[in-house]
Amino acid sequence: MSLAGVFPVLPTIFTAAGEIDERGVRGVLDYIVDAGAAGIVYPGLASEYDHLTAEERLEMTASVGRWLAGRAQFVVGASAGSAEEAAAFARAGAGAGATAAMIMTPHTLADDPLAMASFYRDVGNETGIAIMLQNAPAPMGIGLSMDAVAALARDVDAIRYVKEEAQPSGQRITGVMSRAGDALDAVFGGAGGRYVIDELVRGAQGTMPACEITEVHVRMLRSFASGEVAMARDLFERTLPLLSVQAVFRWRLTKEVLRRRGLIDSVYTRAPGPELDRHDLAEVDALLGRIADLTGIAVAGDGRGA
């Protein structure tokens, strides 16, 4: 069955001391599933995968598969600098029940399309799992052209999906789909869900946002799929201010909202980036208050705002 729908990226939750908080991760996973997501992605950029050790990634992949227990689909993040490493992460995902492995285009192969194709082909041959090519812009990825993405999909049988995040994502989704044809089963959008309606209109089969408002993204995509496009647009417009803050603070915004849901104790992140100050926290209060009817998050202020 082809992947479709909302696939939030599961964050890695840490204790205040910086160790992985498995109870916190499991609590967030259960929230995502209960909110109606079609599946989860782990570990992705929003999971701080590049700040996890290889051992942590393998152990957490196994745990996530065990906790998920078939309740939703699992896309394992297997991005790595070498085909051998990517294959090891993809293989671990397959063993944990993943149906696809999302792998970002390696920086070292940016100027060598033949080597890039060989990289993905080797991972596919080694693991037998379907591959989702993650095409992210620099500096996270390399932002392959539409022609290059489509050529990889045609040349490598294992590549069945693309997560397109280079901009303008809507145009690129249209371009990749028209160029790749039936070489792809589906194209997904990402970028935190900030362009999701345009992506859906252009034929994207799903989105892979951060997870803090999963129930709203699920309702949005269900509305769009049932022909209630105006409702989907209304939901999108109501969430966009919060997603704009998420674009700046990324993991920290996601974890702050999850903390306010009572799902996690610590908002610690290993990844560098700007911190939310007291004015930012007051703004988060205000934005959450405006969508409280959609999320059920009670906004009472915790003394850290204005």
N, C-alpha and C positions, 0 to 999 in steps of 0.2 A: 504494500500500500504506500503510495507516494506521500511524502511529508506535506502537511498543510496546516495553517492556523497559527496560533500564538505559541512561540517557543521562547519563553524568557530565559535569559542567562542567569544561572544560579550563582550568587556571589559566594566567595569564601569568607566565612565569618571567623573573626579572630577574638581571642580574649584581650583584655587590656594589656596583657604582657606580650601580645603578638603571636601567641600559639593558636593553632587551629581549634576552633570551638565546634566540635562535631554536633553537639546538641543544638547549637544555633543554626548550623547549616541544615540539619534535618528539619528543624522547625520552619525555616523559610521554604524548604522543598515542599513540605506538607501544605503550606499556605498556597504555593503556586498551583499545586495539583487541585486542591480544594476550590481554587478560584476558577477552575475550568480550562486551564491551559492544555493544549494538545500535547505538549511535551516540554522538556527542559534541555538546556545546553549547559554542559559543564566539562572542563573549565574553559571559559572564554576570556576575552579581555576584561569584561566586567567581573570576572572571578579572580582577577590579579594573577592569572596563570604564570606570567613571566616573573612573578615574585614568589613562586612556589618551587620547592626542590622537585627533582624528578621522582623521588620517593613519595613525597607528599601528593603529587599528582596521581601517581599510580594507586596509592592507598585510598585517596578520596574518590577516584573514579570507581573503584570496587565498592566503596561504601554507598555512593550515590545510587549505583545500580541496585544494590541490595535494598536500600530504603525505598527506592521508586517501585520496585517489585511489580513492574508491568502496568502500573496504574496510569502511566502516560508514556509517550515515546521519549527516547533518550538519544540525543546527539552528543557524542563525546568530542570535546575540543582536543585536537591532536597536533596543533601547530608546533613546529620545532625546526631547528636549523638544518637537520639532516634527515634523509629518508629513513635511516635506521631508527632514529629517535621518534619520528612521527609514526612509523609503523608500530613501535613498541606501545605508544600511547593509544593508537587506534586499536591495536590488538587487545589491550586491556579494556577498552570500551566495549568491543565486541563481546568479550568474555563477561562483561557486566550487563549485557543486554542492549547495547546501543545498536541502532539501525543505520547510523551514518556517522562519519567522522568529519568534523569541520576543521579544515587545515588552511591557514593563511599562506599566501604566496611568499616563499622565502626571499629575503632581501638579497642574499648572495647570488641568486639566479635571475635577478631582475633583467639583465641584458642578454640572457641566453635562453631563448624559447625552447630549444631542443632539450636542454638540461632541465628546464622547468617541467616539460612534459614527462621526461624520464623520472623525475622526482615523484610526481603523482602516480605514474604508472607503476613504479616500484612499490609504493605504499599499497596501492590497490591489489597488485599481484601477491604481495606478502600477507595481506590481511583478509582479503575477500569482502571487505566492508565497503558500502557505498561511500563516496567522498563528496563533501560539500566544499567547494572552493570558496574561501573567504577573500573577497577582493576589497580590501580596506585601503584608504588613502594613506600617503606618507604623513607622519613618520611611522605610524603603526604598521602599515603595509607598503605596497609599492604602486597601487592604483593602476593595474593593468588596463590597457585600452579594451574597448568592447570587442574589437577584432581578435585581440590576444586571448581574452577570456573564452570567446566562442570557439577559437581554434583549439584551445586546450580541451574543451568539452567534446569536440568532435574527434580529437586525436586519442583521448584517454577514456576508455570505456567505463572505468570506475567512477569518473566524475559525473554524478547524476544531478547535482544541485549546485547552485551558486548563491552565496550571500553577498549581495552587491551593496557596498557602502561608499564607494567613490562617488563624488558629486559631478553633475546633478544625477542623483540616484534614479529618479523616475525615467529620465531619458535613457540612462544606461540600462535599466531593466528592459525597456522596450527594445533597445538595440541588441542586447545580448540574446534575448529570446528570439528575435527575428533572425539573427545570424546563426544561432546554434540549432534551431529547429527541434527535432525530436531527440537530439543528443542529450537534452536535459529533461528531467522530470518536473522540475520546478525551480523558480528563482524566488529568493526571500529578500526582504529589505531588513535593514538594521538601523544604525545611527540613532539608537534610543527611541525609535518610533516617531521621530520628529517630522517625517515626510510620508507617513504610512498611507494616508488617503491617496495621494498621487501615485504611490507605488501600487496600491490595490487596483486603482483605475487602469493602470498600465499592464495589469496581469500578474503581479506578484501573488504567489500562493500563500504567503504568510509573512510574519515579521518576527524578529528576534530582538526584542527590547530589553532594557533592564527590568527588574522584577517588581519594583515597589508599588506599582498600580496595576497588577496583572488582571484583576477582575474587570477593570475599565477597558483594557486592551482586548480582553476576551469579548466583552459586550460590544465593543466597537466593530470587531471583525465579524461577529455574528450578525450584527445589524447590516453591515455591508453585504454579506453573503445572502441575506434574506431580501435584499432589494431596498432596505430602509437606509438609503445612502444619506439622506438628510440627517437622520439620527446619528449615523456614524460620524458625519462631519461635525455635528454638535458636540459629541463626546470628544472628538479630536481637538476642537477649538477650546474646550473647557480644560483640557489637560496640558495644552501646549505651554502655558506659562511655567508650570512645574518642570516640564521637560526641558525648557530653556535653561532653568537653573541646574538641572541635571547635566546639561551639556558642559557646564563650567566646572562643577564640583564632582561629577561622575560618581565614583564609588562612595564618596562621603555623603552625597545627597541620598543615594539609595539606602545606605545603612542608617542614616538619620531617620528616614521615613520608616524603615523596618523597626528601628528602636521605638518609634512612637506607636507602632502597631503592637508593641509588647512581644515581638518575636525574637529580639536579640538584646543582649545586655551591653555590648561594647560596639562602638562604631570605629574601632581601630582599623586602619588600613596600612598595608605594607607599601603600597604604591605611593610615590610622591605626588604632590598636587596641592592646590590651595585649600585652606581650612575654612570652614564656615565660622564667621564671627557672630557676635550677638545680634547684629543687625540682619545678617543673612538668616539666622535662625528665626527671627521675628517674621521675616518675609516668608519663610517656609510655613510658619504657622498660618499666615494670612492666606497663602495659596492653598494649603490643605483645607482650610476652613471653607473655601469657595467650592471645593469638590467633596465635602464631607458626605453629602447625600449619595455620592457614587462609591465611596470607599469605606464608609463607616468609621473612619479615623476620627476620634474625638480630639478636638483641639482646645486644650484648656490653658496652654502656656505652662512651661515648666520652670519658670524663673530664669531662663537663659536667653529670653528674647530681649525686647526693647528695654 
